[in-house]
Amino acid sequence: MKTSIGALAGLLLAGMASMPSAQAQGTWPGYNAPSPYAAPRYVEPRREPGYGSEMRERCIGLHREAEILRHRLDREWNPMERARTEGRLREVRDRAERCR
């Protein structure tokens, strides 16, 4: 009886030792993974200010980005993502107006 209780306690301790901690679970595949159905987040492309032809390319890029955002806004149904896209489109339009 004592040996079976000791063996059972040993198995429980061994099982607990092999379990990952709550902090380590975030690093395992499958934990905190984004849903495959979630829309990708918009990340602003990095651009450095320039002069002359670089400035013209930046302005063309702003107009292109505004067009992409308008198309994304037409397809978006999520109100939160739609508001975020509208705000970004407003910012891009303001920056594009300064190019003229």
N, C-alpha and C positions, 0 to 999 in steps of 0.2 A: 504494500500500500504506500509506504513512504517512498519507495523507488519510483512508483508510477506518478506520484505527486511531484517529485523532484524532476522526473523526465518531462512532465507536462509544463512545469515552470521553466525548465531549460528551453523547451521549444518556443514558449511564448516570448521569452527574453531574446532568443535568437531571431524570431520573427520581427520583433520591434527594432532590433538593431539593424536589420536589413531594410527597414522602411526609410524612405527619404524624409528629410525634414520639410517643414512647410515652406521654408525659404528656397530649398533646392528644387522644389517641384516646378517653379517657374522656368527653370533652365531645361527641363526635359521636353522632348518633342511632344506636342499634343496639349500641353498646358499653356494657357494664355494665348493660344493661337487664334488669329482672326478668323471669323466665319468666312467660308468660301463664297458666301452669297453677299457679303458686305461690299458696298461700293468702294473703290479705291479712293484714298484721300488725295486731295489736290496739294501738290507741292510746287511752290513758286520756283521757276527756273532761275538760276543764279546769273545775274548780268552785272557787269561793271560799267559805270558811266564812261562815255568816250566822247571824242570830238570828231567832226567831219563825217567820214563814211561810217564810223562806228556809231555815231549818234543816229544816223539815218537807219542803220540796221536795227538799232534798239527801238526806234519808232515803228519800223515795219514789224518787229517782233511783238510790240505792244498791240498793234492792230490785229495781228494774227491771234494773239492770246485772247483778245476781246471777242473775236469771232468764235474761238473754241469754247469760251465760257458761255456765249449766247446759245450755242448748240447744246452744251451740257445742261443749261438752264431749261431748254425746251424738253429734254428727256427726263429731268429730275422730278420725282414725285414726293420725296421725303421733305417735309417742310423745313426741318433744321438744315439739311444740306442745301436746300434751295435758297434759304436766307443767307447761308455762308457764301454760296456762289454769287448771289446778287450783290453782296457786299464787296466781294473780290472784283466783280465786273465793274462796279462803281469806281473802285480804286484804279483799275486799269484804264478806264475811260478818262479819268482825271489826269493820269500821267500821259496818256496819248494826246490829250488836248494841249498840254504844255509843249508837245513836240512841234506843233504847227507854227 
